[in-house]
Amino acid sequence: MHAWQVQDAKARFSELLRSAAVEGPQAITVRGRTTAVVMSQDEYERLKGKKASLVEFLRASPLAGTELDVERDRSGLRDVDL
């Protein structure tokens, strides 16, 4: 990943964008520390991925279709000291 000092990134922004599209993510540094990364939209979408809903997640579980014996505890209330 190529690193750009913030002043160079501002001065050569178009080049920074082209580099991100062609070469991959570009780091922007402030005082020698990476503070931001510029990447192409395609790379961003790949990293972001599609998030499944809770229902889709549970249906994809290896335990999908397994019968669960769920029974409520019908015992009385417990005493709590406050």
C-alpha positions in Angstrom: 0.0 0.0 0.0 1.4 3.4 -1.0 1.5 6.0 1.7 0.7 9.7 0.9 1.4 12.6 3.3 -1.7 14.6 3.8 -0.4 17.7 2.0 0.6 15.5 -1.0 -2.8 13.8 -1.1 -4.5 17.2 -1.1 -2.3 18.6 -3.8 -2.5 15.5 -6.0 -6.0 14.3 -5.2 -6.8 13.2 -8.8 -3.7 11.1 -8.9 -4.5 9.6 -5.5 -7.9 8.5 -6.8 -6.5 7.0 -9.9 -3.9 5.1 -7.9 -6.6 3.8 -5.6 -8.5 2.5 -8.6 -5.5 0.9 -10.4 -3.0 -0.1 -7.7 -5.3 -0.7 -4.7 -5.8 1.0 -1.3 -3.8 4.2 -0.6 -2.8 5.2 2.9 -2.9 8.9 4.0 -0.6 9.8 6.8 -0.5 12.7 9.2 2.8 13.1 11.1 3.9 9.7 10.0 0.8 7.8 11.2 -1.8 6.4 8.9 -5.1 8.2 9.5 -7.1 7.2 6.5 -7.2 4.9 3.6 -8.6 5.6 0.1 -9.9 2.7 -1.9 -11.9 2.0 -5.0 -15.7 1.5 -4.8 -15.2 -2.1 -6.0 -12.7 -2.9 -3.2 -15.0 -1.3 -0.7 -18.0 -3.3 -1.8 -16.0 -6.5 -1.7 -14.8 -5.8 1.9 -18.2 -4.7 3.0 -19.9 -7.8 1.7 -23.6 -8.6 2.0 -24.9 -8.9 5.5 -27.5 -11.6 6.0 -30.6 -11.0 8.1 -31.0 -12.9 11.3 -33.5 -15.2 9.7 -31.0 -16.0 6.8 -28.2 -16.6 9.4 -30.3 -19.0 11.4 -31.5 -20.9 8.3 -27.9 -21.3 7.2 -27.0 -22.8 10.6 -25.8 -26.4 10.6 -28.5 -26.9 13.4 -31.3 -25.7 11.1 -34.3 -28.1 11.3 -33.2 -29.6 14.6 -36.0 -29.9 17.1 -35.5 -28.0 20.3 -37.3 -29.0 23.5 -38.1 -25.6 24.9 -40.2 -25.6 28.0 -40.9 -22.8 30.3 -40.1 -23.1 34.0 -43.4 -22.9 35.8 -42.1 -22.9 39.3 -43.1 -20.0 41.6 -41.5 -16.7 41.9 -38.3 -16.4 43.9 -37.7 -14.1 46.8 -35.3 -11.3 46.3 -33.8 -9.1 49.0 -33.5 -5.5 48.0 
